[in-house]
Amino acid sequence: MSLQITGTIARPGLGPGTWAVITATGETYELKDPPSELKQVGLQVRLQGQLRPDVMTLAMIGPVLEIQSFTIVP
């Protein structure tokens, strides 16, 4: 399922290299292989991506999102 998410990049302490985006409503999505430009805690972003229910992770903090495109929100 494809969706667009706006939120804040976070780095939960739940596993090596785990990155996430947290929406204004508190939903957490784990980012699958995020580009280096997004690896900044506190960065405001708009992401377009594909949910990947077929991907399991050690962190298990929320649905896994594979990013297709992104915009950094000023």
C-alpha positions in Angstrom: 0.0 0.0 0.0 1.4 3.4 -1.0 1.0 6.4 1.3 2.3 9.9 2.1 3.5 10.7 5.6 4.6 14.0 7.2 6.5 13.8 10.4 9.8 14.0 12.3 12.8 11.7 11.9 13.7 9.8 15.1 16.3 7.2 16.0 14.8 4.9 18.6 17.3 3.0 20.7 15.8 -0.3 19.7 18.3 -1.9 17.4 21.3 -1.1 15.3 20.7 1.5 12.6 17.0 1.8 13.3 15.4 5.0 11.9 11.8 6.0 12.1 9.4 8.8 11.3 6.8 9.9 13.9 3.7 11.7 12.7 1.9 14.6 14.5 -0.7 12.1 15.6 2.0 9.8 17.2 2.1 7.1 14.6 5.5 5.5 14.2 6.8 4.0 10.9 10.1 2.2 10.7 12.1 3.3 7.7 13.6 0.6 5.5 17.1 1.6 4.2 16.6 5.4 4.5 18.9 7.6 2.4 21.7 9.3 4.2 20.0 12.7 3.8 17.2 11.5 6.1 19.5 10.3 8.9 19.1 13.4 11.0 17.1 13.2 14.3 14.5 16.0 14.4 14.4 16.5 10.7 10.9 17.4 9.4 10.0 15.5 6.3 7.2 14.5 3.9 7.7 10.9 2.7 6.0 9.0 -0.2 6.5 5.3 0.2 5.2 1.8 0.2 4.2 -0.1 3.3 6.1 -3.4 3.5 4.2 -5.9 5.6 6.4 -8.7 4.2 9.5 -7.2 6.0 10.3 -8.2 9.6 12.7 -6.2 11.8 14.4 -6.6 15.2 13.0 -3.2 16.3 9.3 -3.9 15.5 8.4 -0.3 16.4 5.7 0.1 13.7 4.9 -0.7 10.1 7.9 -0.7 7.8 8.0 2.0 5.2 10.1 1.8 2.0 10.7 5.3 0.9 10.1 6.1 -2.8 10.6 9.9 -2.6 10.9 12.6 0.1 10.9 16.3 0.7 12.6 18.0 3.7 10.0 20.4 5.2 11.5 23.8 6.3 
